[in-house]
């Protein structure tokens, strides 16, 4: 029997919206204020979501349970699989000492922690976002930063802040391609529109990142390097998105930005070297002392060995992200399992869609093409290069699995919560609340994308959820559908730093277990402030000349 979603079960949008927000509020309050462990907070959020879906929205209990189960499977593969294997590689590198050599070599480029942060969190992270997405950049950069001696809060929080501007074009343009495919946008037009919104924030975020780390004065001390980094990313981001397409935007922009920064540092260094590894105002969170540290010199062969695992990882992640490679691997093994009792039995209705549309519920076990599998192969090859014996490799993998067990459970529960909100329609209730804001819709429509990513952990998922609603609302209000479709994706990127799965990935990569609430409290302001700035920028594009000249109708 088909169940139609109900978006206002009480005939009062205020009450319905308040109820729809309860599961997210429960999880955030438990994490951020009550200091409850992440897997318990996620479990409580999921239980409240089940209760509201069944008792308030009238979703059959069996359907609700299967929606949560489908999300749990998705949490294990691809998200959990990425986290497990990237931590596995880090463990291998740490145990044989190559991570320490990597740390010293990065310090050889610059001893200044602010510049290391730009290079690793922003540039290196953007490359991994473009190649793989789905938590990979935060896992990699947070792990490297903690190895360099950054405090756990700094490594976690700053990796999350840095992983914003590249997200819309992450995983070879998957969020934009999905938005166009599912909701009928012209791919090049909406890609170009995003490319006229995000470059401003690609220039802003590096400044914001260093300000968040070291404060305004310390930021101004290295403003030339920050400007070079931001422009090195923003200009290619605009050019590639407007004249080539979405697939290689982040990869090209990240490489150009990285080369620009490294080249600039060969001719310029700050007068004062910043050696603190803690966030300004958080010196007691586990940071290293400010005293200068003498870095040992390593031979060329030692440096090559230290960088080899990360070079192998980069190659595998890039290759695994290529559509032809994914298609080939899926042709070898990618069984699909329709979720009986849920598949095509939930129906979206107006005003979200123009005609009733059934929601598919298929879990694809694409183990071969999963990014985590590429990372696992890179880790095993790297281990052999590092002269690990097979039994040592297996032992380290088992130790890593035990280490991240609660993180994997948390990701499963959080993805179960996010998937249930999609099938029950509670997320759509929140979206409709934003859609009823009239002339202020460009601002609140942008925040719709933000809340979509904050709830689901994915810009792609947010575009699937709200891309159609953005189009319908824009047409009703006389706005450009491309503007608001792009705004959904551009606003969504700022929600990436507070989505629960990203926070768990960061805490796991830094081994700062059970401190997810501390990370959330730190990044929450930055997420809200940046999302509001995107909303204001989109509002100016909608109504204020000359910003209106950038809009593609």
C-alpha positions as CSV (number, residue, x, y, z in Angstrom):
1,X,0.0,0.0,0.0
2,X,1.3,3.4,-1.0
3,X,1.7,6.0,1.7
4,X,1.5,9.7,0.8
5,X,3.7,12.1,2.7
6,X,1.9,14.8,4.8
7,X,3.8,18.0,5.3
8,X,1.4,19.8,7.7
9,X,-0.2,17.0,9.8
10,X,-1.7,19.4,12.3
11,X,-3.0,22.0,9.8
12,X,-0.7,24.5,11.5
13,X,2.7,25.0,10.0
14,X,4.2,26.4,13.2
15,X,3.4,23.3,15.2
16,X,4.3,21.0,12.3
17,X,7.6,22.7,11.8
18,X,8.4,22.7,15.5
19,X,7.8,18.9,15.6
20,X,9.8,18.3,12.4
21,X,12.8,20.0,14.0
22,X,12.7,18.0,17.2
23,X,15.0,15.1,16.1
24,X,17.7,17.4,15.0
25,X,17.3,19.5,18.1
26,X,17.5,16.5,20.3
27,X,20.8,15.4,18.7
28,X,22.3,18.8,18.7
29,X,21.4,19.6,22.3
30,X,22.6,16.2,23.5
31,X,25.9,16.7,21.7
32,X,26.5,20.4,22.2
33,X,25.1,21.1,25.6
34,X,24.5,17.9,27.6
35,X,27.9,16.4,26.6
36,X,26.3,13.1,25.8
37,X,28.4,10.6,23.8
38,X,27.9,10.9,20.1
39,X,26.5,7.4,19.5
40,X,24.0,7.9,22.3
41,X,23.0,11.3,21.1
42,X,22.5,9.9,17.6
43,X,20.4,7.1,19.0
44,X,18.2,9.4,20.9
45,X,17.7,11.6,17.8
46,X,16.8,8.5,15.8
47,X,14.3,7.3,18.4
48,X,12.6,10.8,18.5
49,X,12.5,10.8,14.7
50,X,10.8,7.4,14.6
51,X,8.2,8.5,17.2
52,X,7.4,11.7,15.3
53,X,7.3,10.0,11.9
54,X,4.9,7.3,13.1
55,X,2.8,9.1,15.7
56,X,2.6,12.7,14.3
57,X,3.1,12.2,10.5
58,X,1.2,8.9,10.3
59,X,4.0,6.9,8.6
60,X,3.5,3.2,8.9
61,X,5.9,1.9,11.6
62,X,7.4,-0.8,9.3
63,X,8.2,1.8,6.7
64,X,9.8,4.1,9.2
65,X,12.0,1.3,10.5
66,X,13.1,0.3,7.1
67,X,13.9,3.9,6.1
68,X,16.2,4.1,9.1
69,X,17.7,0.7,8.2
70,X,18.4,1.9,4.7
71,X,20.2,4.9,6.1
72,X,22.2,2.7,8.4
73,X,23.5,0.7,5.5
74,X,24.4,3.9,3.7
75,X,26.3,5.0,6.8
76,X,28.5,1.9,6.7
77,X,29.1,2.1,2.9
78,X,30.2,4.5,1.6
79,X,30.8,6.9,4.7
80,X,32.0,4.5,7.4
81,X,34.1,2.6,4.9
82,X,36.0,5.8,4.0
83,X,36.6,6.7,7.6
84,X,37.8,3.2,8.6
85,X,40.3,2.9,5.7
86,X,41.7,6.4,6.0
87,X,42.4,5.9,9.7
88,X,44.0,2.6,8.8
89,X,46.4,4.3,6.5
90,X,47.2,6.9,9.2
91,X,47.9,4.1,11.7
92,X,50.3,2.4,9.3
93,X,52.2,5.7,8.6
94,X,52.4,6.5,12.3
95,X,53.7,3.1,13.4
96,X,56.6,3.0,11.0
97,X,57.6,6.7,11.6
98,X,56.9,8.0,8.1
99,X,54.3,10.4,9.4
100,X,56.9,12.1,11.5
101,X,59.1,12.6,8.5
102,X,56.1,13.9,6.6
103,X,55.5,16.4,9.4
104,X,59.1,17.6,9.2
105,X,59.0,18.0,5.5
106,X,55.9,20.1,5.7
107,X,57.6,22.2,8.3
108,X,60.4,22.6,5.8
109,X,58.1,24.5,3.5
110,X,57.1,26.8,6.3
111,X,57.3,26.6,10.1
112,X,54.4,28.9,10.4
113,X,51.3,27.1,11.6
114,X,49.0,29.5,9.8
115,X,50.6,28.8,6.4
116,X,50.6,25.0,7.1
117,X,46.9,25.3,7.8
118,X,46.3,27.1,4.4
119,X,48.3,24.5,2.6
120,X,46.8,21.4,4.2
121,X,43.3,22.2,5.4
122,X,42.3,24.5,2.5
123,X,44.4,23.4,-0.6
124,X,45.0,19.8,0.1
125,X,41.5,19.3,1.5
126,X,39.9,20.9,-1.5
127,X,41.8,18.5,-3.8
128,X,40.4,15.5,-1.9
129,X,36.9,17.0,-1.8
130,X,37.1,17.4,-5.6
131,X,38.3,13.8,-6.1
132,X,36.3,11.9,-3.6
133,X,34.1,14.0,-1.2
134,X,32.0,12.1,1.3
135,X,34.2,12.8,4.4
136,X,37.5,12.0,2.7
137,X,39.0,15.6,2.9
138,X,38.2,16.1,6.6
139,X,39.5,12.6,7.5
140,X,42.8,13.2,5.6
141,X,43.5,16.8,6.6
142,X,42.5,16.5,10.3
143,X,44.7,13.4,10.6
144,X,47.7,15.2,9.0
145,X,47.1,18.3,11.2
146,X,47.0,16.3,14.4
147,X,50.2,14.6,13.3
148,X,51.8,18.0,12.8
149,X,51.0,18.8,16.4
150,X,47.9,20.8,16.0
151,X,45.5,20.6,19.0
152,X,42.6,18.2,18.6
153,X,40.1,21.0,18.5
154,X,42.1,23.0,16.0
155,X,42.7,20.0,13.7
156,X,39.0,19.0,13.8
157,X,37.3,22.4,13.7
158,X,39.6,24.1,11.2
159,X,39.4,21.1,8.8
160,X,35.6,21.4,8.9
161,X,35.7,25.2,8.3
162,X,38.1,24.8,5.4
163,X,36.0,22.1,3.8
164,X,33.2,24.4,2.7
165,X,33.8,26.3,-0.6
166,X,34.8,23.2,-2.5
167,X,31.8,21.1,-1.4
168,X,29.4,22.1,-4.2
169,X,31.7,20.7,-6.8
170,X,32.9,17.7,-4.7
171,X,33.4,14.2,-5.9
172,X,33.9,15.3,-9.5
173,X,30.8,17.5,-9.5
174,X,28.4,15.0,-8.2
175,X,26.1,17.4,-6.2
176,X,25.6,19.7,-9.2
177,X,25.2,16.8,-11.7
178,X,22.6,15.2,-9.4
179,X,20.7,18.6,-9.0
180,X,20.5,19.0,-12.8
181,X,19.6,15.3,-13.5
182,X,16.9,14.9,-10.8
183,X,15.2,18.3,-11.1
184,X,15.6,19.2,-14.7
185,X,18.0,22.1,-14.5
186,X,20.4,22.8,-17.4
187,X,23.7,21.4,-16.1
188,X,26.0,24.1,-17.6
189,X,23.7,27.0,-16.5
190,X,23.3,25.9,-12.9
191,X,27.0,25.0,-12.8
192,X,27.9,28.5,-14.0
193,X,25.5,30.1,-11.5
194,X,27.2,28.3,-8.6
195,X,30.5,29.5,-10.1
196,X,29.3,33.0,-9.8
197,X,28.4,32.6,-6.1
198,X,31.1,30.5,-4.5
199,X,34.3,32.2,-5.8
200,X,33.6,35.2,-3.4
201,X,33.5,32.7,-0.5
202,X,36.5,30.8,-1.8
203,X,38.4,34.1,-1.4
204,X,36.8,34.8,2.0
205,X,37.2,31.4,3.6
206,X,41.0,31.3,3.8
207,X,40.9,34.7,5.6
208,X,38.1,33.4,7.9
209,X,40.1,30.2,8.5
210,X,43.2,32.0,9.8
211,X,41.1,34.5,11.8
212,X,39.3,31.6,13.5
213,X,42.7,29.9,14.2
214,X,44.9,32.8,15.3
215,X,42.8,36.0,15.5
216,X,42.5,39.1,13.4
217,X,46.0,40.5,14.1
218,X,47.8,37.3,13.2
219,X,45.6,37.0,10.1
220,X,46.7,40.4,8.9
221,X,50.3,39.5,9.3
222,X,50.1,36.9,6.5
223,X,47.4,38.5,4.4
224,X,49.5,38.4,1.2
225,X,49.7,34.6,1.4
226,X,46.1,34.2,2.2
227,X,45.1,36.4,-0.8
228,X,47.3,34.4,-3.1
229,X,45.7,31.2,-1.8
230,X,42.2,32.5,-2.1
231,X,42.7,34.0,-5.6
232,X,44.5,30.9,-6.7
233,X,41.4,28.9,-5.9
234,X,38.6,31.4,-6.7
235,X,39.7,32.4,-10.2
236,X,40.0,28.8,-11.6
237,X,36.8,27.9,-9.8
238,X,35.0,30.6,-11.7
239,X,36.6,29.9,-15.0
240,X,36.2,26.1,-15.0
241,X,32.6,26.2,-13.7
242,X,31.6,28.8,-16.3
243,X,33.5,27.6,-19.4
244,X,34.2,23.9,-18.9
245,X,31.8,22.1,-16.5
246,X,31.5,20.8,-13.0
247,X,33.6,17.7,-12.9
248,X,37.1,19.1,-12.5
249,X,36.4,22.5,-10.8
250,X,37.8,21.6,-7.4
251,X,40.7,19.5,-8.6
252,X,42.0,22.2,-11.0
253,X,41.3,25.0,-8.5
254,X,43.0,23.1,-5.6
255,X,46.1,22.3,-7.6
256,X,46.5,25.9,-8.9
257,X,45.9,27.3,-5.3
258,X,48.5,24.9,-3.9
259,X,51.1,25.7,-6.5
260,X,50.5,29.5,-6.1
261,X,51.0,29.3,-2.3
262,X,54.1,27.1,-2.5
263,X,55.6,29.3,-5.2
264,X,54.8,32.5,-3.2
265,X,56.4,31.1,-0.1
266,X,59.6,30.7,-2.0
267,X,59.9,34.4,-2.3
268,X,57.9,35.6,0.8
269,X,57.8,34.6,4.5
270,X,56.1,36.4,7.4
271,X,58.2,38.5,9.7
272,X,56.9,36.6,12.7
273,X,56.5,32.9,12.8
274,X,53.3,31.6,14.4
275,X,54.1,28.3,16.2
276,X,51.0,27.9,18.4
277,X,49.1,24.8,17.6
278,X,46.0,25.6,19.6
279,X,43.1,27.8,18.7
280,X,43.4,31.4,19.9
281,X,41.6,31.4,23.3
282,X,41.7,27.6,23.6
283,X,45.3,27.0,24.6
284,X,44.3,24.4,27.1
285,X,42.6,22.1,24.6
286,X,45.7,19.9,24.0
287,X,47.9,22.2,21.9
288,X,51.7,22.1,21.8
289,X,53.8,24.8,23.4
290,X,54.8,27.9,21.4
291,X,58.5,27.3,21.6
292,X,60.4,26.8,18.4
293,X,61.2,23.2,17.7
294,X,64.3,22.1,15.8
295,X,63.4,20.0,12.8
296,X,65.8,17.2,11.9
297,X,67.0,17.0,8.3
298,X,66.0,13.9,6.4
299,X,67.5,12.3,3.3
300,X,65.8,12.5,-0.1
301,X,65.0,8.8,0.1
302,X,63.4,9.2,3.5
303,X,61.2,12.0,2.2
304,X,60.2,10.0,-0.8
305,X,59.2,7.1,1.5
306,X,57.2,9.4,3.8
307,X,55.3,11.0,1.0
308,X,54.8,7.7,-1.0
309,X,51.7,6.5,0.9
310,X,49.9,9.9,0.4
311,X,50.9,10.0,-3.3
312,X,49.5,6.5,-3.7
313,X,46.3,7.6,-1.8
314,X,45.9,10.6,-4.1
315,X,46.2,8.5,-7.2
316,X,43.8,5.9,-6.0
317,X,41.2,8.4,-4.8
318,X,41.4,10.3,-8.1
319,X,41.1,7.1,-10.2
320,X,38.3,5.7,-8.1
321,X,36.4,8.9,-8.6
322,X,36.5,8.8,-12.4
323,X,33.0,8.0,-13.9
324,X,34.4,5.4,-16.4
325,X,36.2,3.6,-13.6
326,X,33.2,3.6,-11.3
327,X,31.0,2.3,-14.2
328,X,33.4,-0.5,-15.0
329,X,33.8,-1.6,-11.3
330,X,30.0,-1.5,-10.9
331,X,29.6,-3.7,-13.9
332,X,31.8,-6.3,-12.1
333,X,30.0,-6.2,-8.8
334,X,27.2,-3.8,-7.6
335,X,24.1,-5.8,-6.6
336,X,21.1,-3.7,-5.9
337,X,18.7,-4.5,-3.1
338,X,15.2,-2.9,-3.2
339,X,14.0,-2.4,0.3
340,X,10.9,-4.5,0.4
341,X,8.0,-2.6,2.2
342,X,9.6,0.8,1.4
343,X,10.7,0.9,-2.2
344,X,8.2,2.9,-4.3
345,X,5.7,2.9,-1.5
346,X,6.3,6.4,-0.2
347,X,4.9,9.2,-2.4
348,X,5.9,12.8,-2.5
349,X,3.0,15.2,-3.3
350,X,2.4,18.8,-4.0
351,X,3.6,21.5,-3.4
352,X,7.0,19.7,-3.4
353,X,6.4,18.1,-6.8
354,X,4.0,19.0,-9.6
355,X,2.5,15.5,-9.6
356,X,2.7,12.6,-7.1
357,X,6.2,10.9,-7.3
358,X,7.1,7.6,-5.7
359,X,10.4,7.5,-3.7
360,X,12.7,4.6,-4.6
361,X,14.5,2.8,-1.8
362,X,17.3,0.7,-3.3
363,X,20.5,-0.1,-1.5
364,X,23.4,-0.7,-3.9
365,X,26.3,-2.7,-2.6
366,X,28.9,-1.0,-4.8
367,X,31.8,-2.2,-2.8
368,X,34.3,-2.3,-5.6
369,X,33.6,1.3,-6.8
370,X,33.3,2.7,-3.3
371,X,36.0,5.4,-2.5
372,X,36.8,3.5,0.7
373,X,37.9,0.5,-1.3
374,X,40.3,2.6,-3.3
375,X,41.7,4.0,0.0
376,X,42.0,0.4,1.4
377,X,44.0,-0.7,-1.7
378,X,46.1,2.4,-1.4
379,X,46.7,1.5,2.3
380,X,47.6,-2.1,1.6
381,X,50.0,-1.1,-1.2
382,X,51.5,1.6,1.0
383,X,52.0,-0.9,3.8
384,X,53.9,-3.3,1.5
385,X,56.0,-0.4,0.3
386,X,56.7,0.5,4.0
387,X,57.8,-3.2,4.4
388,X,54.9,-4.3,6.6
389,X,54.4,-8.1,6.7
390,X,50.9,-9.4,5.9
391,X,50.1,-10.4,9.5
392,X,51.2,-6.9,10.7
393,X,48.8,-5.4,8.1
394,X,45.9,-7.5,9.3
395,X,46.7,-6.8,12.9
396,X,46.8,-3.0,12.3
397,X,43.5,-3.2,10.4
398,X,41.9,-5.1,13.3
399,X,43.2,-2.5,15.8
400,X,41.8,0.3,13.6
401,X,38.4,-1.3,13.4
402,X,38.3,-1.6,17.2
403,X,39.4,2.0,17.5
404,X,36.7,3.5,15.4
405,X,33.8,1.1,16.4
406,X,31.8,3.8,18.2
407,X,32.4,6.2,15.4
408,X,31.0,3.8,12.9
409,X,28.0,3.1,15.1
410,X,27.4,6.9,15.3
411,X,27.6,7.3,11.6
412,X,25.1,4.5,11.1
413,X,22.6,6.0,13.5
414,X,23.0,9.5,12.1
415,X,22.5,8.4,8.5
416,X,19.5,6.4,9.7
417,X,18.1,9.6,11.2
418,X,18.8,11.6,8.0
419,X,17.2,9.0,5.7
420,X,14.1,8.7,7.9
421,X,13.5,12.4,7.8
422,X,13.6,12.2,4.0
423,X,11.1,9.4,3.7
424,X,8.8,10.6,6.5
425,X,8.6,14.1,4.9
426,X,9.7,16.0,8.1
427,X,12.7,17.5,6.3
428,X,10.3,18.8,3.6
429,X,8.2,20.4,6.3
430,X,11.2,22.4,7.4
431,X,11.9,23.3,3.7
432,X,8.3,24.5,3.2
433,X,8.7,26.8,6.3
434,X,11.5,28.5,4.5
435,X,9.7,28.6,1.2
436,X,6.8,30.7,2.7
437,X,9.0,33.8,3.3
438,X,8.0,35.7,0.2
439,X,10.3,38.5,-0.8
440,X,12.9,37.2,1.7
441,X,13.0,33.9,0.0
442,X,16.4,34.3,-1.6
443,X,17.9,34.5,1.9
444,X,15.8,31.8,3.5
445,X,15.9,29.6,0.4
446,X,19.7,29.6,0.7
447,X,19.4,28.6,4.4
448,X,17.1,25.7,3.2
449,X,20.2,24.3,1.4
450,X,22.2,24.8,4.6
451,X,19.7,22.9,6.8
452,X,19.5,20.2,4.1
453,X,23.2,19.5,4.3
454,X,23.3,19.9,8.1
455,X,20.6,17.2,8.4
456,X,21.8,14.8,5.7
457,X,25.6,15.4,5.7
458,X,25.6,15.7,1.9
459,X,25.2,18.6,-0.6
460,X,24.1,16.0,-3.1
461,X,21.3,14.8,-0.7
462,X,20.3,18.3,0.0
463,X,20.0,19.1,-3.7
464,X,17.9,16.0,-4.2
465,X,15.6,16.9,-1.3
466,X,15.1,20.6,-2.0
467,X,16.2,21.2,-5.6
468,X,12.7,20.8,-7.0
469,X,11.2,22.9,-4.3
470,X,13.7,25.7,-5.0
471,X,12.7,25.6,-8.7
472,X,8.9,25.8,-8.0
473,X,9.2,28.5,-5.4
474,X,11.5,30.6,-7.6
475,X,9.1,30.4,-10.5
476,X,6.1,31.4,-8.3
477,X,8.0,34.4,-7.0
478,X,9.4,35.5,-10.4
479,X,13.0,34.7,-9.5
480,X,15.5,32.8,-11.6
481,X,15.2,29.0,-11.0
482,X,19.0,28.7,-11.7
483,X,19.7,31.3,-9.0
484,X,17.8,29.4,-6.3
485,X,18.9,26.0,-7.5
486,X,22.5,27.2,-7.2
487,X,21.8,28.9,-3.9
488,X,20.6,25.5,-2.5
489,X,24.0,24.1,-3.3
490,X,26.1,27.2,-2.3
491,X,24.2,27.7,0.9
492,X,24.5,24.0,1.6
493,X,28.2,23.9,1.7
494,X,28.2,26.0,4.9
495,X,26.1,23.3,6.6
496,X,28.8,20.7,5.9
497,X,30.9,21.7,9.0
498,X,28.0,21.1,11.4
499,X,26.5,17.9,10.0
500,X,26.9,15.1,12.5
501,X,28.7,12.7,10.2
502,X,31.5,15.2,9.4
503,X,32.0,16.0,13.1
504,X,32.3,12.3,13.8
505,X,34.8,11.9,11.0
506,X,36.8,14.8,12.4
507,X,36.8,13.4,16.0
508,X,37.8,10.0,14.7
509,X,40.6,11.3,12.5
510,X,42.1,13.2,15.4
511,X,41.5,10.4,18.0
512,X,39.5,12.9,20.0
513,X,36.7,10.5,20.8
514,X,33.7,11.7,22.8
515,X,34.4,15.3,22.1
516,X,32.0,15.7,19.2
517,X,30.0,18.3,21.3
518,X,33.1,20.4,21.7
519,X,33.7,20.4,18.0
520,X,30.1,21.2,17.3
521,X,30.0,24.2,19.7
522,X,33.2,25.6,18.1
523,X,32.1,25.4,14.5
524,X,28.4,26.2,14.9
525,X,28.9,30.0,14.9
526,X,31.1,29.9,11.8
527,X,28.6,27.7,10.0
528,X,25.6,30.0,10.7
529,X,27.5,33.2,10.0
530,X,28.9,32.0,6.7
531,X,25.5,30.6,5.6
532,X,23.9,34.0,6.4
533,X,26.5,35.7,4.3
534,X,25.8,33.4,1.4
535,X,22.1,34.2,1.9
536,X,22.7,37.9,1.8
537,X,24.9,37.5,-1.4
538,X,22.2,35.5,-3.1
539,X,19.6,38.2,-2.1
540,X,21.8,40.9,-3.7
541,X,22.0,38.8,-6.8
542,X,18.2,38.6,-6.8
543,X,17.4,42.3,-6.3
544,X,20.4,44.6,-6.3
545,X,22.2,45.9,-9.3
546,X,25.0,45.2,-10.5
547,X,24.8,41.8,-8.8
548,X,21.7,41.0,-10.8
549,X,23.8,41.1,-14.0
550,X,25.4,37.8,-12.8
551,X,22.1,35.9,-12.7
552,X,21.4,33.2,-15.4
553,X,17.7,32.9,-16.0
